[in-house]
Structures are given as structure tokens and as C-alpha cells.
Amino acid sequence: MKLAEATALVVDDETELLEIFSAWLEREGCKVLTASNGAEALHALNNKKIDIVVSDVRMPVMNGVDLVRTINDMRMALPSIIFVSGYADINPREMYGLGVEKLIEKPTDRKHLKEAVQESLLELEERWITPHTNSNDQILTMEIESLAAAVQNHRFQLGRGGCCFSTDQPLTVDSTIDISLHFANEELAFKAQGIVRWFDPETSRAGMSFDYLDPESREWVIRAIRSAPNHSFIPKCNDLP
Amino acid sequence: MFDSVGLPHGFCFLWNPGLLWLHVLSDSLIALAYFLIPIALLRVTRKRKDIPFNGVFFCFAAFIVACGITHAMDVVTLWHPIYWVSGILKACTAAISILTLVVLVRTSPAMLAMPHRLADRRFRELIEDAPDGILQVDEAGTILIANRTAEQMFGYSREELLNRNVDLLIPHRDRAQHPEHRKQFVKSGVSRLMGKAIADLHARRKDGTELSVEIGLSPVETEKGTHVTAVIRDITERRRTEKELERVSQQLNSVIEATHLGIYALDRDWRFQYINEDAKRMLKTEQELLGKDIWTSFPNIGTVSVEHLRRVMVDREPADFESLYEPLDLWTHVSVYPWKEDGLTVFFNDISERKRLELALEKERSLAGQRTEVLARLSSGLAHEIRNPLAIIVARTSDLAELAEEGNVDPAEIGKTCTSILRTADRAIRILRGIAAMARVGSHDPMQQAEIGGIVQQAVDLVEGRYKAVGIRLETTIQPEMPLLECREVQVGQILVNLLNNAFDAIESDPRSERWVRLAVSLQSASEHEDNIDRLQVDVLDGGPGVRPEHRERLMQTFFTTKSSGAGIGIGLSVSRTIAEDHGGQLELTDCDGHTCFRLTLPVKAASAEGVAA
């Protein structure tokens, strides 16, 4: 979807920031609705079709996290969600798991926000086309017996914008990764590049967001994502719901 | 000698010369012996004047001499027939013999009445070698009798003792009083033992050295007056042992006393068997405790101590603990040990000072810990509070940069944007200041004139965010024309933030609360106060549920809090109160129109209270 065709909902308790973000998005032709807190945002979500939510986290009455949770619980159609906030408030695994697509740190500028929104409005087919130009910080190759079993055991799961997987190799968060998996049973190859968003040494699980899927993988991955509507942007790969 | 007749008395002697000479020699020797024996006898009597019956001896001597003469005559008459002479001598001898017999018979009874020489000797032996020295002195102090032990004891021979004054045996320094003592004793006529009552009785040896003695005296009545028998025991060794014991005991005592340990011992019935001076001093008791039981003497021993004492009594294992004796506010460190089979010894010392320091240190540490907590929350609070203003500033500035790039130089637009930036920056600065003020200790600041309005505003700035976020209305009223307040601005600000945070928490804690907080500043006129100085009054009321009566008093105390931890930033109530008091003012919990009201009162002119660390 193009920015000019979209309806965005900006949520922030700081009035002036609300003004600024709205102005920025409106410049691109986007339709912008505003809300001062999570409750007002829900109200708006119920009334209009919103394509993307750009929200602060720390807000009175209902904060950003509760907003996303409520959206999940109520099984509403999930728009793309971008959090704009201080990182201290957020647990990435949790957030990506709930379906937040991007975490942008405050302060930010117009360009950065615009690009983030534009990216988030892309259709799946338009995404993950360009491989990393620089060499990847980490490379991971694994041989896995069965995709189905891995999914069952929370050792590999696909989300709307990334995946979580089991790994013994320690990974560095916010750094690039090139991952190659081969699922023997299903005879499927999975090759992707992206950024590690979280890593849990205790459970040996990691989550990454996709920047690139190699042509072979793209088809079945996109199909898999579409067929199993998972709210998560990056699943959590743990036993908890 | 030998006449013409031949052998004298030849007829009698059978004309045998041998027989003649036999008779001559025998009689001569007899005569010699009979002359010598009396001399020997007389010598004895002269030497031992104490042997009675001199008369008998004389008779015997005379009688024997006469016999000797008779025998000598017998020899002479062998040659010369002076038989009339020898006959008369014989008659004399007979007379003396009869006389002697008569004297002997007459003195026999007296002789028989004499004490047996054998028993006499036993007594002598008894006295002579008695284990103690025995003297007998007369009223003048002359020594009449002295036994062998006395000789050895004093180093004198008997001759050197007898007939000398007993003063000889008394050390020079005591001699003066002795005659008087003797007189007294004789007068009283009662036996007594000296040297027990008198601490140190000494006697003096011949070589000048002294010995400690114990003397038993008894009077003896004789024709020559009252004599005194003295039995003298050398107790030098005993005295030495006693002194050593005394010394050791004193040493032990001084060691014990030096420690300032209170020590007492209890028997199985919990009665005091021993208690030292320090124990009595520390427990502030003068009464005699020996034999009394501890429970009745000290009914207010804390349960901790009681338990330990009972346990040691049963388990026979030592115990070590600290305990507070409440009646005297005395902190002690106590060690209890099993004693003998079924008793206890208790050692304790006063650690009140140390305890006070400990508690003060703990308080310090806790306060420091609180401060650390506060500071931690402050920094995260700061990060959060500043972020939005910064986001706005960055956004506006990047917009400006873009405008400039595009060549879009609309002054009005630029002006609006810049105003927004400056306003936001100002807000950030106020927040920063407010938080910096919270972080500071502030107690070392000098007292300065400050405007209460500014202090209130800064405090409000800091808490506004939270209030707005949950929809609590914050109202401030400041009476117009308020005088300047001489104070430490930072500290007063901290109190206000504390009160506003507390009000916030009170409201949030109860869903039924009215969601408002009012801060009112007014002036108390000088006339209401002794020192005639105006007071500034700040009331912080809230619509919350109010402080429960049972909590009211304790609320101000150091560690008591009804709040769950993690609420709000800032210092606590007790520190706030301390700051108020440092300023010569006070912080109290009161009731304003039925609502919880914390009232801060500060003298407008600083009181002289020294600034102590908050």
C-alpha cells in the first residue's frame, strides 16, 4: 500500500508530538487520525479502518503495550504497529511477539518515521527483496529434521515479518545475520538475511526480523505466513501462549 | 711394824702372811672408799640444791666416814693395841648409824610422797619437746621456764632465756606497750588466745629476724604471785600462705574488676551464689543478692534472656547473645556457661554505646539505601521526562533544517518553530532542575532568601506528569504578598515533592478517593508565636482515604511506611520532618476540613538550628 492511500493512527499523550507526527504523515498524503492514549486509540480502531498505528508506549489511562495486548485479545484485524518510544519500556521479544512491527526510538526525524511507515505498509510480496550489501555479522547454518516437528516443539516459527528459532550459538542482538536452514523431511531450504532482534540464552532461542528472503524460500515462507494467521511479527518460540 | 713376835696377830691369822695382808688391804681400801663416797655425795647435793632431804645425805655421809674410820682402826690395831681408841670410835659410829636409821625412818614418808621420778620425766618430755614454745613468766615479765622448742624457736639457749625479761623476744617497736598488756591480762585472769584478733603478732629471734606468732596465755597462781604460761606457735608459714592467698585473691579480683564485666553465678534453684561489684553497678542494685533468686530480684528480664538462661540450665551448653534490659535501657552482650553440675555463670557487659552506634549506622545505611533507590528512580524518571521534550526539539529542528534545504524561508513559520523549540527546551530545563534538586542532599546549602512561589512551581513541575497521566487535579493557591522565606530552597522543594507524591499515592491506593490535591500557602502571623517571627504555612490536602488513626503516630517515624515500594520519587516523610526541624519549623499530620492534611510550617527568618545531614 502506498502511504498516500493509507489511513494512519498516531497515538501519543504529548500533544505537540502528536501534531508533529500528524503533520509529517499528512505531508505524504496519508490520512491521519490522532489519539492521546490507548483507550482513545481502541475507540478509533473500532470506528475506522486503520492501516497503521504509530504509538507511544508510556501513556496514561492505557499505555501502548496494553493497547497491543487488547488488540490481540480481541482478535481485531491487526494493523501494522510501530512503537515510538524509549527502549527501556519495552521487551522486544514480547513486543514483536504481540505483533509490533518496528520499534523506533525517540527522538526521531521525519525521514526516519516516513520510511518506517512506508516499509510497514508494503505487501508481503514487495518485501524482503534486497539482500544485505555489507557482510553479515553472523552466519548460522542448521540441519533440521522436520519443519512440522520444529514448529510443534517451538524450535522454529514464522511470523509476519520474521522468525524465531532454536540455536546453541550465542547471537548478538541488533546485528545482522545470515541464516540457512534445511528441513530434511519436507525437503525445504530456508535462507534469509535480517537482524537479530532478541536472544535468550536460557532457552537458546532467538528472534530475527527479515530483510531479505532468497527466492527459493520466499514462496513457501509467504505462503506459510498467509495460511497461518499469526498475530506475531516475530513469534516467541516458547511454550507460553 | 713387824715386832719380834713375828707376824702381828699371828695367832689369828694362822701365821699366814697372806691372810694378814688380805685383811690389811681390804680394810685400807674400804676406809679409802668410805672417805671418798661422802665427798661425792656432798658434791651432788651442792650441785643440785633442788634435791631435798639434805639432812639424810649428811647423816649418810657422817655414818660412812665413821665406818671408814672404824675400818682404818682395824688396820692400825693389827700393830698397835689401841683398842680403847678403836672401841670408842666404833661406839661413835654405832651412834651415828642409829641416828641415821632414825632420820631415815622419819623422812621415809616424805620421800615416798615425792612425785615419781618416772612421771615427772614424762611431763618434762611433754613440755620440753612440745610442738610449740612454752614459757612461763612472772608478773614482771621475767622468764622462769622455757622449753627446748622455745630455745630453738628464738635461737637462745635456756641459760640465755631464764631470768631475762620476756621483752627480749618482742620486736623493739612493740616493746613499749607490752608491760601494760601484761598488767591487763593478769588483771583479767582469763585465758586467751592472742594473735588471732590482732592481725599480725610478731616475735623477735636472737639474730634479729622476726616470726609471726600466735600465743595462748593462761594464768597460774603461785605463792610468788600470778605467773603466766605462754604457749607460742610459729605461724610464719601460715601467715605467708594467708598473705599469698590474699594476694592471689586480690589479683583475681583486680583482674575481674578491670574487665568491667558483670559476673554472677546461680545455683540450680536460680539463687545468686556470687555477684561482682560491676554486675551490681550495671544493674543499679545496692541490695544484698546472695541467696536470693534471680526471678524475684529482677522480674523484668527480657524473654530472650530468660529463654537462653533456661536453655543453658537444661542443655549444659554455653550460650552467647545480646539482650536489652528494658528497665534501664541497657544493651548487654551476655555469655552464659554451665557451672559445676547444675548451676550457671553469667558474664555480661554494657554495649549500649556500641548498640546505639550500630543502630545509628543501620539507620544511616538504610537512609543511604533509600537515597540510592531514590536516585535510581530519579535517573529513570529523568530519562523518561526529558525524552518527549527532546523528541519535540529534534523533530522541530529537523523540520527547520528541511525548510532551509528546500529554501522555504517563511519567517512566520520559522518563528513559530523556533518558539516551540525554545519553549520545549525550557520545559526540559525545568524538569532537569527539579530532578537535580531531588538528587541533592541540600543540607549543606547556605540559608538563602527564596520565593515560595518558585519552590512550589518547581515541585509541581516534577509531579505534574504523573498527576495528569491518571487524571488527578492539582490545585495550588498561594496567598498574595508572601514574604521571602529564608531557607535551603532545594530541601524545601524536596519536602513539597514528598508531600505531593504521598498525596498522589494516597489517592491511587483507594478507588473511592476523590481525585484532587490542593496545595495552599498562607502566612501565620508572628503574634501567634513565642519568638515573634512570621511562619509560612504550606498545607497539602488530598481527597484520599485519610491516614488510619493507628498509623498516624508511626507515620512520621523513621522506617514506617504504608506505601508499597517503588512508588514515586523523592525523600521520605521522616527525612522531610528532619529538614523541617532543621529549619526551625515542623511537619505535622493534621485534619483540614475532614481531609488528610500535611502541614509544613517554616519560620520566615531562619532559626538557629544547626544544619545536620538530612
Interface residues (C-beta under 8 A of the other chain):
Chain A: D13 E14 E16 L17 I20 F21 R58 M59 P60 V61 G86 A88 K106 P107 T108 D109 R110 K111
Chain B: S380 A383 H384 R387 N388 L390 A391 I392 I393 V394 A395 R396 S398 D399 E402 S420 T424 K468 A469 V470 G471
